[in-house]
Amino acid sequence: MESNKRSNFSGSIGFVLAAAGSAVGLGNIWRFPYLAAKDGGGLFLVTYVILALTFGFTLLTTEIAIGRKTAQSPLTAYGKLHKSWGWIGVLACLIPMIILPYYSAIGGWILKYLAAFCTDATATVADGYFTGFITAQWSPIIWFLVFLAATTGVVYMGVNSGIERMSKIMMPILLVLIMGIAGFSLTLSHTDANGVTRTGLEGLAIYVIPNLEGVTFGKFISILMDAMGQLFYSISVAMGIMIAYGSYVKKETNLVKSVNQIEFFDTLVAFLAGLMIVPAVYTFMGTEGMAAGPSLMFVSLPKVFDAMGGIGTIVGIAFFVMVAFAALTSSISLMEAVVSSFMDKLHLPRKAAVLSVAAITAVLGLVVCLGYNVLYFELTLPNGSVGQVLDVMDYVSNFVMMPVVAIATCILVGWVVKPQAVIGEVTHGGIHFGREKLYVVMVKFITPAMLALLLLQSLGLFL
Ligand code: PHE
């Protein structure tokens, strides 16, 4: 009954923008630029692009094809492909359920900063502003709920009038904003208290020129692992999303082209994020200023915007609007992966499924927010980082469950149902699949082996 009533993206542009909206997220903005600056600039960029065209292309093609072929949600698609492999679907549905609450908590932080930049931008520069905010009792919870309500509202409106329509509005605006800020970053120049002048263009050189100094074999492997881990997270695979979105793609849509476009968009935004962040941070803080994650976005960048003077407030507002859009299109996709699963498995109507998922997320998100005050603890994770509730949820989902799902998917497609199952779907209607042979080798051997290394690394057993 599901397949004939199933919603559809109206065309390939709607699908590509929604999928790219999912792929473009916080990772593109707060991790990619940092890794590029740390890992030899252009060397990292080239490695990343090669991986996107091989490793990333394989995983993305596989999931979108599984979604379209089965016309099922992540929870139910794997079982439809092969009876004994339905368990992957359970994991693939649990992952977005775990990620959505903490992703939305961070979404709340972004909205809070957007509001702060609109009222009193300099306040955000004060020492301890960020820690003060996230450890507060109510404020993070309220902003989390606002972000969750926005996500819920869009998913409630459905695939066409919600997800597709909002992606078509938010993604072009995001692109314009990020290009504008990146252009501005390149024009910066600043003389510090010691009389040293640094410019955005020098920062650009650090970002794009390959730096081979001190690159040994061991160092290259660690760059490769960084690029692979980043790509794996960035393209939104192994969390059910691309299966859910794939299940809404019409049979006429060319999947080969769509996968290329999604990857192009995702990589372009990551590259532009670097163009925006690396030169700006370098100009005002030097090479040591680059950081990743929340400390980049909520501590270092506000200082950079402040140092720009009056215009910094406007740049900061543009920046946080852009980041909010990036986060929102990602959280929408996370919620949709779970909602579609509830709809297909429990035969719930969309509205009931959306409200149930929102309620579960609200409870879990509350725990995440309280993780910084009443539920505070410090736990050392197997990969060496120390964290609170949010980091533990991030670790379990991203570092452990996601590689397991992706490896199992490769084994299922490569060896059990055979690559032809995906190839047949991709070439439906006579579409030419240029990288077909590469796909077969990648899905059977190389991709699962690379993912196994990633999993070992996450468990603290490799590198
Ligand atoms: N691909 C997103 C990013 O780069 C990650 C993500 C997507 C996380 C969707 C959650 C949900 O940030």
Residues whose N, C-alpha, C, O or C-beta is under 5 A from the ligand:
A	BS01	LIG	S22 A23 V24 G25 L26 G27 N28 Y233 S234 I235 S236 S330 L334
